[in-house]
Amino acid sequence: MSYVMALVTQLGTNPQVHVKARGQSISKAVDIVEIVRNKFSPDLKVHTINIGTDKLVVEGKEVNVSSIEIIVNK
């Protein structure tokens, strides 16, 4: 719920907010945007959704991690 309130706070001061997540947190980012859209700000519009893969070095190995960026406008 703290991420939901953080997004609502950011939307109060900025007309456009970028929500970014990687790996297993992608579903949490989508849930946060949907909760804000359905409960707090029905006029919120999803402007763009960008998906991709980030290459990270973990324990000396290069691994691919999925990423998402959701851009929302008020």
PDB file of N, CA, C, O and CB in Angstrom:
ATOM      1  N   MET A   1       0.827  -1.198   0.000  1.00  0.00           N
ATOM      2  CA  MET A   1       0.000   0.000   0.000  1.00  0.00           C
ATOM      3  C   MET A   1       0.872   1.263   0.000  1.00  0.00           C
ATOM      4  O   MET A   1       0.427   2.319  -0.451  1.00  0.00           O
ATOM      5  CB  MET A   1      -0.941  -0.002   1.217  1.00  0.00           C
ATOM      6  N   SER A   2       2.095   1.161   0.497  1.00  0.00           N
ATOM      7  CA  SER A   2       2.947   2.347   0.529  1.00  0.00           C
ATOM      8  C   SER A   2       3.319   2.791  -0.884  1.00  0.00           C
ATOM      9  O   SER A   2       3.451   3.989  -1.135  1.00  0.00           O
ATOM     10  CB  SER A   2       4.215   2.072   1.348  1.00  0.00           C
ATOM     11  N   TYR A   3       3.492   1.843  -1.813  1.00  0.00           N
ATOM     12  CA  TYR A   3       3.779   2.217  -3.198  1.00  0.00           C
ATOM     13  C   TYR A   3       2.570   2.887  -3.851  1.00  0.00           C
ATOM     14  O   TYR A   3       2.724   3.792  -4.672  1.00  0.00           O
ATOM     15  CB  TYR A   3       4.198   0.981  -4.007  1.00  0.00           C
ATOM     16  N   VAL A   4       1.378   2.443  -3.486  1.00  0.00           N
ATOM     17  CA  VAL A   4       0.151   3.063  -4.008  1.00  0.00           C
ATOM     18  C   VAL A   4       0.085   4.517  -3.554  1.00  0.00           C
ATOM     19  O   VAL A   4      -0.189   5.409  -4.358  1.00  0.00           O
ATOM     20  CB  VAL A   4      -1.116   2.284  -3.534  1.00  0.00           C
ATOM     21  N   MET A   5       0.335   4.756  -2.277  1.00  0.00           N
ATOM     22  CA  MET A   5       0.289   6.126  -1.768  1.00  0.00           C
ATOM     23  C   MET A   5       1.402   6.975  -2.374  1.00  0.00           C
ATOM     24  O   MET A   5       1.208   8.168  -2.608  1.00  0.00           O
ATOM     25  CB  MET A   5       0.397   6.130  -0.239  1.00  0.00           C
ATOM     26  N   ALA A   6       2.553   6.382  -2.629  1.00  0.00           N
ATOM     27  CA  ALA A   6       3.656   7.114  -3.268  1.00  0.00           C
ATOM     28  C   ALA A   6       3.260   7.541  -4.683  1.00  0.00           C
ATOM     29  O   ALA A   6       3.560   8.660  -5.098  1.00  0.00           O
ATOM     30  CB  ALA A   6       4.942   6.243  -3.308  1.00  0.00           C
ATOM     31  N   LEU A   7       2.597   6.667  -5.417  1.00  0.00           N
ATOM     32  CA  LEU A   7       2.146   7.020  -6.767  1.00  0.00           C
ATOM     33  C   LEU A   7       1.087   8.112  -6.720  1.00  0.00           C
ATOM     34  O   LEU A   7       1.128   9.046  -7.520  1.00  0.00           O
ATOM     35  CB  LEU A   7       1.594   5.785  -7.490  1.00  0.00           C
ATOM     36  N   VAL A   8       0.143   8.006  -5.797  1.00  0.00           N
ATOM     37  CA  VAL A   8      -0.896   9.044  -5.663  1.00  0.00           C
ATOM     38  C   VAL A   8      -0.248  10.385  -5.316  1.00  0.00           C
ATOM     39  O   VAL A   8      -0.647  11.418  -5.853  1.00  0.00           O
ATOM     40  CB  VAL A   8      -1.941   8.647  -4.572  1.00  0.00           C
ATOM     41  N   THR A   9       0.737  10.379  -4.433  1.00  0.00           N
ATOM     42  CA  THR A   9       1.438  11.609  -4.059  1.00  0.00           C
ATOM     43  C   THR A   9       2.167  12.211  -5.256  1.00  0.00           C
ATOM     44  O   THR A   9       2.100  13.421  -5.478  1.00  0.00           O
ATOM     45  CB  THR A   9       2.433  11.332  -2.923  1.00  0.00           C
ATOM     46  N   GLN A  10       2.854  11.388  -6.020  1.00  0.00           N
ATOM     47  CA  GLN A  10       3.567  11.876  -7.204  1.00  0.00           C
ATOM     48  C   GLN A  10       2.608  12.447  -8.239  1.00  0.00           C
ATOM     49  O   GLN A  10       2.926  13.442  -8.891  1.00  0.00           O
ATOM     50  CB  GLN A  10       4.389  10.752  -7.826  1.00  0.00           C
ATOM     51  N   LEU A  11       1.459  11.843  -8.397  1.00  0.00           N
ATOM     52  CA  LEU A  11       0.475  12.346  -9.356  1.00  0.00           C
ATOM     53  C   LEU A  11      -0.103  13.685  -8.914  1.00  0.00           C
ATOM     54  O   LEU A  11      -0.598  14.451  -9.742  1.00  0.00           O
ATOM     55  CB  LEU A  11      -0.649  11.331  -9.540  1.00  0.00           C
ATOM     56  N   GLY A  12      -0.045  13.973  -7.612  1.00  0.00           N
ATOM     57  CA  GLY A  12      -0.512  15.262  -7.120  1.00  0.00           C
ATOM     58  C   GLY A  12       0.388  16.410  -7.541  1.00  0.00           C
ATOM     59  O   GLY A  12      -0.068  17.548  -7.655  1.00  0.00           O
ATOM     60  N   THR A  13       1.665  16.122  -7.775  1.00  0.00           N
ATOM     61  CA  THR A  13       2.608  17.184  -8.126  1.00  0.00           C
ATOM     62  C   THR A  13       3.108  17.094  -9.567  1.00  0.00           C
ATOM     63  O   THR A  13       3.577  18.089 -10.120  1.00  0.00           O
ATOM     64  CB  THR A  13       3.784  17.145  -7.188  1.00  0.00           C
ATOM     65  N   ASN A  14       3.014  15.915 -10.179  1.00  0.00           N
ATOM     66  CA  ASN A  14       3.505  15.727 -11.548  1.00  0.00           C
ATOM     67  C   ASN A  14       2.384  15.206 -12.442  1.00  0.00           C
ATOM     68  O   ASN A  14       1.652  14.299 -12.045  1.00  0.00           O
ATOM     69  CB  ASN A  14       4.709  14.752 -11.571  1.00  0.00           C
ATOM     70  N   PRO A  15       2.239  15.766 -13.641  1.00  0.00           N
ATOM     71  CA  PRO A  15       1.176  15.277 -14.530  1.00  0.00           C
ATOM     72  C   PRO A  15       1.494  13.918 -15.162  1.00  0.00           C
ATOM     73  O   PRO A  15       0.594  13.214 -15.619  1.00  0.00           O
ATOM     74  CB  PRO A  15       0.922  16.290 -15.625  1.00  0.00           C
ATOM     75  N   GLN A  16       2.794  13.554 -15.185  1.00  0.00           N
ATOM     76  CA  GLN A  16       3.199  12.286 -15.771  1.00  0.00           C
ATOM     77  C   GLN A  16       4.185  11.584 -14.832  1.00  0.00           C
ATOM     78  O   GLN A  16       5.134  12.198 -14.344  1.00  0.00           O
ATOM     79  CB  GLN A  16       3.829  12.502 -17.174  1.00  0.00           C
ATOM     80  N   VAL A  17       3.948  10.287 -14.584  1.00  0.00           N
ATOM     81  CA  VAL A  17       4.794   9.524 -13.676  1.00  0.00           C
ATOM     82  C   VAL A  17       5.204   8.227 -14.373  1.00  0.00           C
ATOM     83  O   VAL A  17       4.398   7.597 -15.057  1.00  0.00           O
ATOM     84  CB  VAL A  17       4.056   9.232 -12.327  1.00  0.00           C
ATOM     85  N   HIS A  18       6.472   7.835 -14.189  1.00  0.00           N
ATOM     86  CA  HIS A  18       7.007   6.596 -14.725  1.00  0.00           C
ATOM     87  C   HIS A  18       7.091   5.583 -13.602  1.00  0.00           C
ATOM     88  O   HIS A  18       7.713   5.849 -12.573  1.00  0.00           O
ATOM     89  CB  HIS A  18       8.394   6.817 -15.382  1.00  0.00           C
ATOM     90  N   VAL A  19       6.477   4.427 -13.783  1.00  0.00           N
ATOM     91  CA  VAL A  19       6.545   3.327 -12.818  1.00  0.00           C
ATOM     92  C   VAL A  19       7.412   2.248 -13.461  1.00  0.00           C
ATOM     93  O   VAL A  19       7.072   1.729 -14.524  1.00  0.00           O
ATOM     94  CB  VAL A  19       5.095   2.772 -12.435  1.00  0.00           C
ATOM     95  N   LYS A  20       8.537   1.908 -12.818  1.00  0.00           N
ATOM     96  CA  LYS A  20       9.479   0.947 -13.390  1.00  0.00           C
ATOM     97  C   LYS A  20       9.655  -0.235 -12.445  1.00  0.00           C
ATOM     98  O   LYS A  20       9.618  -0.087 -11.223  1.00  0.00           O
ATOM     99  CB  LYS A  20      10.842   1.617 -13.674  1.00  0.00           C
ATOM    100  N   ALA A  21       9.848  -1.421 -13.042  1.00  0.00           N
ATOM    101  CA  ALA A  21      10.083  -2.618 -12.238  1.00  0.00           C
ATOM    102  C   ALA A  21      10.870  -3.631 -13.056  1.00  0.00           C
ATOM    103  O   ALA A  21      10.868  -3.610 -14.287  1.00  0.00           O
ATOM    104  CB  ALA A  21       8.746  -3.231 -11.749  1.00  0.00           C
ATOM    105  N   ARG A  22      11.547  -4.523 -12.328  1.00  0.00           N
ATOM    106  CA  ARG A  22      12.301  -5.597 -12.971  1.00  0.00           C
ATOM    107  C   ARG A  22      11.982  -6.923 -12.299  1.00  0.00           C
ATOM    108  O   ARG A  22      11.660  -6.973 -11.112  1.00  0.00           O
ATOM    109  CB  ARG A  22      13.820  -5.315 -12.918  1.00  0.00           C
ATOM    110  N   GLY A  23      12.076  -7.988 -13.073  1.00  0.00           N
ATOM    111  CA  GLY A  23      11.941  -9.337 -12.543  1.00  0.00           C
ATOM    112  C   GLY A  23      10.592  -9.616 -11.906  1.00  0.00           C
ATOM    113  O   GLY A  23       9.544  -9.307 -12.473  1.00  0.00           O
ATOM    114  N   GLN A  24      10.633 -10.206 -10.716  1.00  0.00           N
ATOM    115  CA  GLN A  24       9.400 -10.610 -10.041  1.00  0.00           C
ATOM    116  C   GLN A  24       8.557  -9.435  -9.570  1.00  0.00           C
ATOM    117  O   GLN A  24       7.399  -9.621  -9.197  1.00  0.00           O
ATOM    118  CB  GLN A  24       9.730 -11.481  -8.870  1.00  0.00           C
ATOM    119  N   SER A  25       9.111  -8.234  -9.579  1.00  0.00           N
ATOM    120  CA  SER A  25       8.363  -7.050  -9.146  1.00  0.00           C
ATOM    121  C   SER A  25       7.461  -6.487 -10.235  1.00  0.00           C
ATOM    122  O   SER A  25       6.707  -5.548  -9.981  1.00  0.00           O
ATOM    123  CB  SER A  25       9.319  -5.979  -8.690  1.00  0.00           C
ATOM    124  N   ILE A  26       7.520  -7.037 -11.437  1.00  0.00           N
ATOM    125  CA  ILE A  26       6.707  -6.529 -12.541  1.00  0.00           C
ATOM    126  C   ILE A  26       5.223  -6.625 -12.209  1.00  0.00           C
ATOM    127  O   ILE A  26       4.475  -5.681 -12.462  1.00  0.00           O
ATOM    128  CB  ILE A  26       7.011  -7.300 -13.832  1.00  0.00           C
ATOM    129  N   SER A  27       4.786  -7.745 -11.650  1.00  0.00           N
ATOM    130  CA  SER A  27       3.366  -7.896 -11.321  1.00  0.00           C
ATOM    131  C   SER A  27       2.939  -6.902 -10.246  1.00  0.00           C
ATOM    132  O   SER A  27       1.800  -6.434 -10.260  1.00  0.00           O
ATOM    133  CB  SER A  27       3.077  -9.326 -10.854  1.00  0.00           C
ATOM    134  N   LYS A  28       3.832  -6.574  -9.319  1.00  0.00           N
ATOM    135  CA  LYS A  28       3.526  -5.588  -8.285  1.00  0.00           C
ATOM    136  C   LYS A  28       3.329  -4.200  -8.904  1.00  0.00           C
ATOM    137  O   LYS A  28       2.427  -3.464  -8.505  1.00  0.00           O
ATOM    138  CB  LYS A  28       4.649  -5.550  -7.228  1.00  0.00           C
ATOM    139  N   ALA A  29       4.172  -3.844  -9.875  1.00  0.00           N
ATOM    140  CA  ALA A  29       4.045  -2.540 -10.542  1.00  0.00           C
ATOM    141  C   ALA A  29       2.713  -2.434 -11.279  1.00  0.00           C
ATOM    142  O   ALA A  29       2.050  -1.397 -11.228  1.00  0.00           O
ATOM    143  CB  ALA A  29       5.212  -2.321 -11.526  1.00  0.00           C
ATOM    144  N   VAL A  30       2.326  -3.500 -11.959  1.00  0.00           N
ATOM    145  CA  VAL A  30       1.047  -3.504 -12.674  1.00  0.00           C
ATOM    146  C   VAL A  30      -0.103  -3.381 -11.677  1.00  0.00           C
ATOM    147  O   VAL A  30      -1.043  -2.621 -11.908  1.00  0.00           O
ATOM    148  CB  VAL A  30       0.893  -4.795 -13.525  1.00  0.00           C
ATOM    149  N   ASP A  31      -0.038  -4.119 -10.576  1.00  0.00           N
ATOM    150  CA  ASP A  31      -1.083  -4.049  -9.545  1.00  0.00           C
ATOM    151  C   ASP A  31      -1.196  -2.641  -8.964  1.00  0.00           C
ATOM    152  O   ASP A  31      -2.305  -2.155  -8.741  1.00  0.00           O
ATOM    153  CB  ASP A  31      -0.793  -5.057  -8.421  1.00  0.00           C
ATOM    154  N   ILE A  32      -0.080  -1.992  -8.721  1.00  0.00           N
ATOM    155  CA  ILE A  32      -0.083  -0.642  -8.149  1.00  0.00           C
ATOM    156  C   ILE A  32      -0.791   0.336  -9.080  1.00  0.00           C
ATOM    157  O   ILE A  32      -1.633   1.120  -8.643  1.00  0.00           O
ATOM    158  CB  ILE A  32       1.355  -0.167  -7.875  1.00  0.00           C
ATOM    159  N   VAL A  33      -0.447   0.286 -10.357  1.00  0.00           N
ATOM    160  CA  VAL A  33      -1.081   1.189 -11.320  1.00  0.00           C
ATOM    161  C   VAL A  33      -2.578   0.907 -11.400  1.00  0.00           C
ATOM    162  O   VAL A  33      -3.378   1.841 -11.449  1.00  0.00           O
ATOM    163  CB  VAL A  33      -0.432   1.044 -12.716  1.00  0.00           C
ATOM    164  N   GLU A  34      -2.962  -0.351 -11.413  1.00  0.00           N
ATOM    165  CA  GLU A  34      -4.388  -0.695 -11.505  1.00  0.00           C
ATOM    166  C   GLU A  34      -5.159  -0.283 -10.248  1.00  0.00           C
ATOM    167  O   GLU A  34      -6.296   0.178 -10.353  1.00  0.00           O
ATOM    168  CB  GLU A  34      -4.550  -2.200 -11.738  1.00  0.00           C
ATOM    169  N   ILE A  35      -4.568  -0.438  -9.075  1.00  0.00           N
ATOM    170  CA  ILE A  35      -5.238  -0.005  -7.839  1.00  0.00           C
ATOM    171  C   ILE A  35      -5.457   1.499  -7.860  1.00  0.00           C
ATOM    172  O   ILE A  35      -6.547   1.968  -7.531  1.00  0.00           O
ATOM    173  CB  ILE A  35      -4.410  -0.406  -6.593  1.00  0.00           C
ATOM    174  N   VAL A  36      -4.443   2.257  -8.240  1.00  0.00           N
ATOM    175  CA  VAL A  36      -4.585   3.716  -8.293  1.00  0.00           C
ATOM    176  C   VAL A  36      -5.632   4.098  -9.324  1.00  0.00           C
ATOM    177  O   VAL A  36      -6.453   4.982  -9.082  1.00  0.00           O
ATOM    178  CB  VAL A  36      -3.235   4.391  -8.625  1.00  0.00           C
ATOM    179  N   ARG A  37      -5.606   3.441 -10.466  1.00  0.00           N
ATOM    180  CA  ARG A  37      -6.561   3.765 -11.536  1.00  0.00           C
ATOM    181  C   ARG A  37      -7.999   3.447 -11.127  1.00  0.00           C
ATOM    182  O   ARG A  37      -8.910   4.214 -11.438  1.00  0.00           O
ATOM    183  CB  ARG A  37      -6.204   2.997 -12.814  1.00  0.00           C
ATOM    184  N   ASN A  38      -8.213   2.338 -10.442  1.00  0.00           N
ATOM    185  CA  ASN A  38      -9.574   1.907 -10.112  1.00  0.00           C
ATOM    186  C   ASN A  38     -10.124   2.512  -8.826  1.00  0.00           C
ATOM    187  O   ASN A  38     -11.336   2.696  -8.715  1.00  0.00           O
ATOM    188  CB  ASN A  38      -9.610   0.421 -10.001  1.00  0.00           C
ATOM    189  N   LYS A  39      -9.273   2.826  -7.849  1.00  0.00           N
ATOM    190  CA  LYS A  39      -9.770   3.276  -6.547  1.00  0.00           C
ATOM    191  C   LYS A  39      -9.545   4.749  -6.258  1.00  0.00           C
ATOM    192  O   LYS A  39     -10.387   5.388  -5.627  1.00  0.00           O
ATOM    193  CB  LYS A  39      -9.133   2.481  -5.478  1.00  0.00           C
ATOM    194  N   PHE A  40      -8.413   5.306  -6.710  1.00  0.00           N
ATOM    195  CA  PHE A  40      -8.047   6.654  -6.294  1.00  0.00           C
ATOM    196  C   PHE A  40      -8.180   7.701  -7.399  1.00  0.00           C
ATOM    197  O   PHE A  40      -8.530   8.847  -7.120  1.00  0.00           O
ATOM    198  CB  PHE A  40      -6.645   6.649  -5.788  1.00  0.00           C
ATOM    199  N   SER A  41      -7.913   7.332  -8.614  1.00  0.00           N
ATOM    200  CA  SER A  41      -7.876   8.314  -9.691  1.00  0.00           C
ATOM    201  C   SER A  41      -8.445   7.718 -10.980  1.00  0.00           C
ATOM    202  O   SER A  41      -7.691   7.283 -11.850  1.00  0.00           O
ATOM    203  CB  SER A  41      -6.436   8.811  -9.919  1.00  0.00           C
ATOM    204  N   PRO A  42      -9.762   7.698 -11.099  1.00  0.00           N
ATOM    205  CA  PRO A  42     -10.375   7.079 -12.283  1.00  0.00           C
ATOM    206  C   PRO A  42     -10.028   7.788 -13.600  1.00  0.00           C
ATOM    207  O   PRO A  42     -10.168   7.196 -14.671  1.00  0.00           O
ATOM    208  CB  PRO A  42     -11.875   7.054 -12.114  1.00  0.00           C
ATOM    209  N   ASP A  43      -9.582   9.038 -13.532  1.00  0.00           N
ATOM    210  CA  ASP A  43      -9.220   9.763 -14.755  1.00  0.00           C
ATOM    211  C   ASP A  43      -7.775   9.486 -15.188  1.00  0.00           C
ATOM    212  O   ASP A  43      -7.307  10.061 -16.171  1.00  0.00           O
ATOM    213  CB  ASP A  43      -9.417  11.263 -14.546  1.00  0.00           C
ATOM    214  N   LEU A  44      -7.072   8.620 -14.470  1.00  0.00           N
ATOM    215  CA  LEU A  44      -5.690   8.274 -14.790  1.00  0.00           C
ATOM    216  C   LEU A  44      -5.640   7.459 -16.079  1.00  0.00           C
ATOM    217  O   LEU A  44      -6.394   6.501 -16.245  1.00  0.00           O
ATOM    218  CB  LEU A  44      -5.040   7.489 -13.629  1.00  0.00           C
ATOM    219  N   LYS A  45      -4.759   7.841 -16.977  1.00  0.00           N
ATOM    220  CA  LYS A  45      -4.610   7.157 -18.262  1.00  0.00           C
ATOM    221  C   LYS A  45      -3.221   6.527 -18.346  1.00  0.00           C
ATOM    222  O   LYS A  45      -2.225   7.139 -17.960  1.00  0.00           O
ATOM    223  CB  LYS A  45      -4.838   8.142 -19.444  1.00  0.00           C
ATOM    224  N   VAL A  46      -3.169   5.311 -18.851  1.00  0.00           N
ATOM    225  CA  VAL A  46      -1.886   4.672 -19.134  1.00  0.00           C
ATOM    226  C   VAL A  46      -1.436   5.181 -20.491  1.00  0.00           C
ATOM    227  O   VAL A  46      -2.066   4.893 -21.509  1.00  0.00           O
ATOM    228  CB  VAL A  46      -1.989   3.093 -19.109  1.00  0.00           C
ATOM    229  N   HIS A  47      -0.355   5.932 -20.506  1.00  0.00           N
ATOM    230  CA  HIS A  47       0.152   6.550 -21.734  1.00  0.00           C
ATOM    231  C   HIS A  47       0.937   5.551 -22.567  1.00  0.00           C
ATOM    232  O   HIS A  47       0.657   5.371 -23.752  1.00  0.00           O
ATOM    233  CB  HIS A  47       1.031   7.756 -21.404  1.00  0.00           C
ATOM    234  N   THR A  48       1.918   4.900 -21.953  1.00  0.00           N
ATOM    235  CA  THR A  48       2.793   3.973 -22.667  1.00  0.00           C
ATOM    236  C   THR A  48       3.236   2.855 -21.734  1.00  0.00           C
ATOM    237  O   THR A  48       3.413   3.059 -20.533  1.00  0.00           O
ATOM    238  CB  THR A  48       4.021   4.711 -23.247  1.00  0.00           C
ATOM    239  N   ILE A  49       3.411   1.672 -22.310  1.00  0.00           N
ATOM    240  CA  ILE A  49       4.010   0.557 -21.584  1.00  0.00           C
ATOM    241  C   ILE A  49       5.202   0.082 -22.402  1.00  0.00           C
ATOM    242  O   ILE A  49       5.055  -0.322 -23.555  1.00  0.00           O
ATOM    243  CB  ILE A  49       2.973  -0.609 -21.339  1.00  0.00           C
ATOM    244  N   ASN A  50       6.379   0.135 -21.797  1.00  0.00           N
ATOM    245  CA  ASN A  50       7.603  -0.336 -22.445  1.00  0.00           C
ATOM    246  C   ASN A  50       8.086  -1.581 -21.726  1.00  0.00           C
ATOM    247  O   ASN A  50       8.168  -1.607 -20.499  1.00  0.00           O
ATOM    248  CB  ASN A  50       8.703   0.765 -22.446  1.00  0.00           C
ATOM    249  N   ILE A  51       8.410  -2.622 -22.504  1.00  0.00           N
ATOM    250  CA  ILE A  51       8.968  -3.831 -21.910  1.00  0.00           C
ATOM    251  C   ILE A  51      10.339  -4.084 -22.517  1.00  0.00           C
ATOM    252  O   ILE A  51      10.622  -3.663 -23.639  1.00  0.00           O
ATOM    253  CB  ILE A  51       8.028  -5.053 -22.127  1.00  0.00           C
ATOM    254  N   GLY A  52      11.180  -4.770 -21.769  1.00  0.00           N
ATOM    255  CA  GLY A  52      12.517  -5.048 -22.267  1.00  0.00           C
ATOM    256  C   GLY A  52      13.243  -6.027 -21.386  1.00  0.00           C
ATOM    257  O   GLY A  52      12.675  -6.616 -20.466  1.00  0.00           O
ATOM    258  N   THR A  53      14.519  -6.187 -21.691  1.00  0.00           N
ATOM    259  CA  THR A  53      15.384  -7.088 -20.939  1.00  0.00           C
ATOM    260  C   THR A  53      16.638  -6.332 -20.531  1.00  0.00           C
ATOM    261  O   THR A  53      17.292  -5.701 -21.362  1.00  0.00           O
ATOM    262  CB  THR A  53      15.743  -8.353 -21.773  1.00  0.00           C
ATOM    263  N   ASP A  54      16.968  -6.400 -19.255  1.00  0.00           N
ATOM    264  CA  ASP A  54      18.195  -5.801 -18.735  1.00  0.00           C
ATOM    265  C   ASP A  54      19.202  -6.916 -18.486  1.00  0.00           C
ATOM    266  O   ASP A  54      18.848  -7.988 -17.995  1.00  0.00           O
ATOM    267  CB  ASP A  54      17.924  -4.986 -17.426  1.00  0.00           C
ATOM    268  N   LYS A  55      20.448  -6.655 -18.826  1.00  0.00           N
ATOM    269  CA  LYS A  55      21.517  -7.621 -18.543  1.00  0.00           C
ATOM    270  C   LYS A  55      22.199  -7.216 -17.248  1.00  0.00           C
ATOM    271  O   LYS A  55      22.703  -6.099 -17.131  1.00  0.00           O
ATOM    272  CB  LYS A  55      22.551  -7.696 -19.718  1.00  0.00           C
ATOM    273  N   LEU A  56      22.216  -8.121 -16.273  1.00  0.00           N
ATOM    274  CA  LEU A  56      22.831  -7.879 -14.975  1.00  0.00           C
ATOM    275  C   LEU A  56      23.933  -8.900 -14.726  1.00  0.00           C
ATOM    276  O   LEU A  56      23.887 -10.018 -15.240  1.00  0.00           O
ATOM    277  CB  LEU A  56      21.778  -7.931 -13.851  1.00  0.00           C
ATOM    278  N   VAL A  57      24.907  -8.509 -13.943  1.00  0.00           N
ATOM    279  CA  VAL A  57      25.957  -9.442 -13.538  1.00  0.00           C
ATOM    280  C   VAL A  57      25.667  -9.860 -12.099  1.00  0.00           C
ATOM    281  O   VAL A  57      25.693  -9.042 -11.180  1.00  0.00           O
ATOM    282  CB  VAL A  57      27.394  -8.796 -13.672  1.00  0.00           C
ATOM    283  N   VAL A  58      25.392 -11.149 -11.924  1.00  0.00           N
ATOM    284  CA  VAL A  58      25.077 -11.706 -10.609  1.00  0.00           C
ATOM    285  C   VAL A  58      26.059 -12.837 -10.341  1.00  0.00           C
ATOM    286  O   VAL A  58      26.116 -13.815 -11.086  1.00  0.00           O
ATOM    287  CB  VAL A  58      23.588 -12.211 -10.533  1.00  0.00           C
ATOM    288  N   GLU A  59      26.837 -12.692  -9.263  1.00  0.00           N
ATOM    289  CA  GLU A  59      27.822 -13.696  -8.872  1.00  0.00           C
ATOM    290  C   GLU A  59      28.745 -14.058 -10.031  1.00  0.00           C
ATOM    291  O   GLU A  59      29.065 -15.229 -10.232  1.00  0.00           O
ATOM    292  CB  GLU A  59      27.123 -14.947  -8.356  1.00  0.00           C
ATOM    293  N   GLY A  60      29.171 -13.058 -10.787  1.00  0.00           N
ATOM    294  CA  GLY A  60      30.096 -13.263 -11.885  1.00  0.00           C
ATOM    295  C   GLY A  60      29.472 -13.740 -13.179  1.00  0.00           C
ATOM    296  O   GLY A  60      30.172 -13.878 -14.182  1.00  0.00           O
ATOM    297  N   LYS A  61      28.159 -13.998 -13.185  1.00  0.00           N
ATOM    298  CA  LYS A  61      27.480 -14.456 -14.397  1.00  0.00           C
ATOM    299  C   LYS A  61      26.579 -13.349 -14.918  1.00  0.00           C
ATOM    300  O   LYS A  61      25.987 -12.602 -14.140  1.00  0.00           O
ATOM    301  CB  LYS A  61      26.661 -15.744 -14.127  1.00  0.00           C
ATOM    302  N   GLU A  62      26.478 -13.249 -16.232  1.00  0.00           N
ATOM    303  CA  GLU A  62      25.566 -12.289 -16.843  1.00  0.00           C
ATOM    304  C   GLU A  62      24.203 -12.962 -17.010  1.00  0.00           C
ATOM    305  O   GLU A  62      24.090 -14.024 -17.623  1.00  0.00           O
ATOM    306  CB  GLU A  62      26.119 -11.777 -18.220  1.00  0.00           C
ATOM    307  N   VAL A  63      23.175 -12.326 -16.454  1.00  0.00           N
ATOM    308  CA  VAL A  63      21.820 -12.878 -16.549  1.00  0.00           C
ATOM    309  C   VAL A  63      20.889 -11.839 -17.164  1.00  0.00           C
ATOM    310  O   VAL A  63      21.098 -10.634 -17.026  1.00  0.00           O
ATOM    311  CB  VAL A  63      21.299 -13.318 -15.149  1.00  0.00           C
ATOM    312  N   ASN A  64      19.869 -12.325 -17.839  1.00  0.00           N
ATOM    313  CA  ASN A  64      18.846 -11.461 -18.418  1.00  0.00           C
ATOM    314  C   ASN A  64      17.680 -11.345 -17.448  1.00  0.00           C
ATOM    315  O   ASN A  64      17.198 -12.350 -16.924  1.00  0.00           O
ATOM    316  CB  ASN A  64      18.368 -12.004 -19.790  1.00  0.00           C
ATOM    317  N   VAL A  65      17.229 -10.120 -17.211  1.00  0.00           N
ATOM    318  CA  VAL A  65      16.109  -9.867 -16.312  1.00  0.00           C
ATOM    319  C   VAL A  65      15.084  -9.022 -17.065  1.00  0.00           C
ATOM    320  O   VAL A  65      15.424  -7.989 -17.641  1.00  0.00           O
ATOM    321  CB  VAL A  65      16.580  -9.152 -14.994  1.00  0.00           C
ATOM    322  N   SER A  66      13.841  -9.464 -17.054  1.00  0.00           N
ATOM    323  CA  SER A  66      12.775  -8.719 -17.717  1.00  0.00           C
ATOM    324  C   SER A  66      12.518  -7.410 -16.983  1.00  0.00           C
ATOM    325  O   SER A  66      12.699  -7.318 -15.768  1.00  0.00           O
ATOM    326  CB  SER A  66      11.484  -9.558 -17.788  1.00  0.00           C
ATOM    327  N   SER A  67      12.089  -6.388 -17.746  1.00  0.00           N
ATOM    328  CA  SER A  67      11.783  -5.100 -17.133  1.00  0.00           C
ATOM    329  C   SER A  67      10.544  -4.505 -17.784  1.00  0.00           C
ATOM    330  O   SER A  67      10.191  -4.840 -18.914  1.00  0.00           O
ATOM    331  CB  SER A  67      12.979  -4.132 -17.256  1.00  0.00           C
ATOM    332  N   ILE A  68       9.896  -3.617 -17.046  1.00  0.00           N
ATOM    333  CA  ILE A  68       8.714  -2.923 -17.552  1.00  0.00           C
ATOM    334  C   ILE A  68       8.758  -1.475 -17.083  1.00  0.00           C
ATOM    335  O   ILE A  68       9.238  -1.179 -15.989  1.00  0.00           O
ATOM    336  CB  ILE A  68       7.404  -3.621 -17.076  1.00  0.00           C
ATOM    337  N   GLU A  69       8.257  -0.586 -17.916  1.00  0.00           N
ATOM    338  CA  GLU A  69       8.089   0.821 -17.548  1.00  0.00           C
ATOM    339  C   GLU A  69       6.679   1.211 -17.966  1.00  0.00           C
ATOM    340  O   GLU A  69       6.317   1.106 -19.137  1.00  0.00           O
ATOM    341  CB  GLU A  69       9.183   1.753 -18.230  1.00  0.00           C
ATOM    342  N   ILE A  70       5.896   1.657 -17.008  1.00  0.00           N
ATOM    343  CA  ILE A  70       4.521   2.088 -17.260  1.00  0.00           C
ATOM    344  C   ILE A  70       4.473   3.590 -17.051  1.00  0.00           C
ATOM    345  O   ILE A  70       4.770   4.080 -15.962  1.00  0.00           O
ATOM    346  CB  ILE A  70       3.493   1.347 -16.324  1.00  0.00           C
ATOM    347  N   ILE A  71       4.100   4.319 -18.091  1.00  0.00           N
ATOM    348  CA  ILE A  71       4.015   5.773 -18.005  1.00  0.00           C
ATOM    349  C   ILE A  71       2.538   6.132 -17.915  1.00  0.00           C
ATOM    350  O   ILE A  71       1.747   5.795 -18.796  1.00  0.00           O
ATOM    351  CB  ILE A  71       4.707   6.475 -19.238  1.00  0.00           C
ATOM    352  N   VAL A  72       2.172   6.834 -16.815  1.00  0.00           N
ATOM    353  CA  VAL A  72       0.779   7.213 -16.596  1.00  0.00           C
ATOM    354  C   VAL A  72       0.643   8.732 -16.612  1.00  0.00           C
ATOM    355  O   VAL A  72       1.534   9.459 -16.174  1.00  0.00           O
ATOM    356  CB  VAL A  72       0.259   6.638 -15.261  1.00  0.00           C
ATOM    357  N   ASN A  73      -0.492   9.190 -17.126  1.00  0.00           N
ATOM    358  CA  ASN A  73      -0.817  10.623 -17.186  1.00  0.00           C
ATOM    359  C   ASN A  73      -2.099  10.876 -16.427  1.00  0.00           C
ATOM    360  O   ASN A  73      -3.005  10.043 -16.404  1.00  0.00           O
ATOM    361  CB  ASN A  73      -0.949  11.113 -18.653  1.00  0.00           C
ATOM    362  N   LYS A  74      -2.160  12.036 -15.811  1.00  0.00           N
ATOM    363  CA  LYS A  74      -3.385  12.438 -15.133  1.00  0.00           C
ATOM    364  C   LYS A  74      -4.253  13.229 -16.066  1.00  0.00           C
ATOM    365  O   LYS A  74      -5.339  13.662 -15.682  1.00  0.00           O
ATOM    366  CB  LYS A  74      -3.082  13.249 -13.882  1.00  0.00           C
TER     367      LYS A  74
END
